[in-house]
Amino acid sequence: MSNSTIIGFFGAGKMAEGILCAIKDKSLVIMAEKNAERAEELKNKYQVTVTDNLKEVSQKANLIFLSVKPQDVVTVASEVKQYLNSTQILVSIVAGKTLSGLKDEFGSDVRLIRVMPNLALRANAGMCAICAASNAEAVDVKAVEEILGAAGATAVLEEKDFDAVTALSGSGPAYFAYMEEAMAEAGVKLGLKPDVARLLAEQTMYGTAKFLRESGMPLTPFINGVCTKGGTTAAGMEKLASSDFKDVVAKTLEAAANRSKELAK
Ligand SMILES: NC(=O)c1ccc[n+]([C@@H]2O[C@H](COP(=O)([O-])OP(=O)(O)OC[C@H]3O[C@@H](n4cnc5c(N)ncnc54)[C@H](OP(=O)(O)O)[C@@H]3O)[C@@H](O)[C@H]2O)c1
């Protein structure tokens, strides 16, 4: 990505703000947002250029994030298609929109990249899977990796993996929050105050993920290592491992992946 690459956004909602936060030089950013109150909020918070004019972004930006809700894509495409050309990169973060569907909407000129981010992007700890259409170049993918890499981890994958990605990292924040809720509720049943139980559950989830990432330790030895024979963790793990927990998790992801397939039709 060159130092003068202008980064545009079609839609400046929650996910766009997550990406914006990771962009150091905000003077290179131009966002199109139709909600005037939201536009004002972002201008004041980040001193960034926000317009209500999609055409302006399509004419000025070299790399543009498509960050509206799926139901708004057709309207946006109909407004900008005529201005986009083969020197530009369009990066869609829209769930369920395939590269071929995007090509139908935005035309075959613009270089297309599809990303499945997750909500943790807003805490600068996102997980973004990236795949590229055949007309996108390696440098385009590198530019997107560079921008999103500043907001968390990235993985360049094939589009065939995107239903699984959507199920795992895209939808995953809700499942981990549900696990945290279950742990906290169980703590309350054991006599802890709700806010204390939540802190204990959340910090344990956060710290465990941090340790596993930093140490790179394989999971089974880690689990076995904390399960001292005859100890408390072993007593809990015995109950967990003999339950259908993994089966339920597998079915949860399967349901999300199936829904992702349906939405892409
Ligand atoms: N949230 C997640 O966890 C997550 C995860 C993975 C992928 N995604 C994808 O990320 C995309 C954005 O999600 P989000 O949660 O950031 O949505 P959002 O907060 O609703 O942001 C979309 C913004 O775009 C604006 N907009 C709509 N049509 C427009 C137009 N024609 N011109 C200019 N602005 C327009 C909306 O304004 P109005 O509110 O006035 O309509 C809204 O402010 C979605 O496609 C979603 O599938 C989200």
The ligand as a Gaussian input file, in Angstrom:
#p B3LYP/6-31G(d) Opt

LIG

0 1
 N      -21.321000      -6.744000      13.291000
 C      -20.632000      -7.874000      13.125000
 O      -20.285000      -8.598000      14.066000
 C      -20.229000      -8.303000      11.740000
 C      -19.414000      -9.438000      11.575000
 C      -19.045000      -9.811000      10.284000
 C      -19.486000      -9.064000       9.196000
 N      -20.305000      -7.984000       9.402000
 C      -20.775000      -7.242000       8.231000
 O      -20.360000      -5.895000       8.329000
 C      -21.291000      -5.067000       7.633000
 C      -21.540000      -3.830000       8.454000
 O      -22.102000      -4.224000       9.706000
 P      -22.276000      -3.160000      10.880000
 O      -22.655000      -3.956000      12.076000
 O      -21.106000      -2.259000      10.918000
 O      -23.572000      -2.347000      10.322000
 P      -24.087000      -0.897000      10.730000
 O      -23.555000      -0.515000      12.065000
 O      -25.567000      -0.898000      10.494000
 O      -23.358000       0.051000       9.651000
 C      -23.796000       0.266000       8.338000
 C      -23.876000       1.785000       8.128000
 O      -24.035000       2.048000       6.749000
 C      -25.004000       3.080000       6.595000
 N      -25.597000       3.025000       5.270000
 C      -26.572000       2.208000       4.789000
 N      -26.841000       2.480000       3.500000
 C      -26.023000       3.506000       3.145000
 C      -25.840000       4.245000       1.950000
 N      -26.570000       3.999000       0.856000
 N      -24.913000       5.221000       1.917000
 C      -24.175000       5.503000       3.020000
 N      -24.301000       4.839000       4.201000
 C      -25.221000       3.851000       4.261000
 C      -26.011000       2.776000       7.696000
 O      -26.828000       3.889000       7.957000
 P      -28.336000       3.584000       8.543000
 O      -28.135000       3.032000       9.912000
 O      -28.984000       4.944000       8.528000
 O      -28.968000       2.602000       7.615000
 C      -25.079000       2.417000       8.847000
 O      -24.660000       3.561000       9.556000
 C      -22.564000      -5.911000       7.400000
 O      -22.714000      -6.174000       6.024000
 C      -22.308000      -7.192000       8.142000
 O      -22.798000      -8.320000       7.440000
 C      -20.675000      -7.583000      10.639000

